[in-house]
């Protein structure tokens, strides 16, 4: 079995190497195609007006690492639309440095890369690690510990390879910054609470040129709606959570089918990680 691994923090980031090492140790071949530097917040941005370049990083031909000068979506497209990563049975994006919860997931190029994999016909997972301080900032101030993310990514990967989820779907996984405990929750996307002018500072320069500065990583970060059943609530309680995202927009039954698949897969995943399976 072969997995395509990507991220938005860059091919040298510790999160992607933690997941890569766990997969390889379990006997799974890994082809990594990841950006040559950070590309956070690019969502599903893709490059169409210039060439996208890739370069082999290191000498491992069995589990190669390719550095790409494009976006995370470009990485997936380069891998799956050429013979660079053939054959592949699963796309994993992450582990990201920072959670991708609620509305924030729509900005995330970690999630965007997984979405691209799903739209190109493969099972896909996005996995993100909350910072060690357990906060929900737009840009984290503290570090990340990836052992829990790597273990959960491996268990989910093994399940998805053995019994693939419905087509055109993504499982979006978030792991709390505190010690990983059960249950693993199936959650819905929560919401950020934005207000006009909250983070935006307007400046005027000499000759009348103006600009706007969008502040991040401050105590004025927008709040979030942590209603029970949401991903924010699950991670705030110290639980890993999985949000099923169906991209089969014309099929009204698709979300329920994806959730049913996840309910069947979760006990095995929980068993493999020593965690409990939640609803």
Protein Blocks (a to p, Z undefined) as FASTA:
>chain_A
ZZddddfebjkbmklmmmmmmmmmnopacdddddfbdcehkljaccfkbccddddedjbf
klccdddfbdfklmmmmmmmmmklccdfbdcedjdedddehjllmmpmklmmmmmmmmno
pacdddddddfkopacfbdfbdcdfklmmmmmmmmmmmmmmmccdehiacdddddfbdcd
ddddddddddddddehklpccdddehhiacddddehiakbccdddbehiaklmmmnopac
dddddfblmlmklmmmmmmmmmmmmmmmmmmnopacdZZ
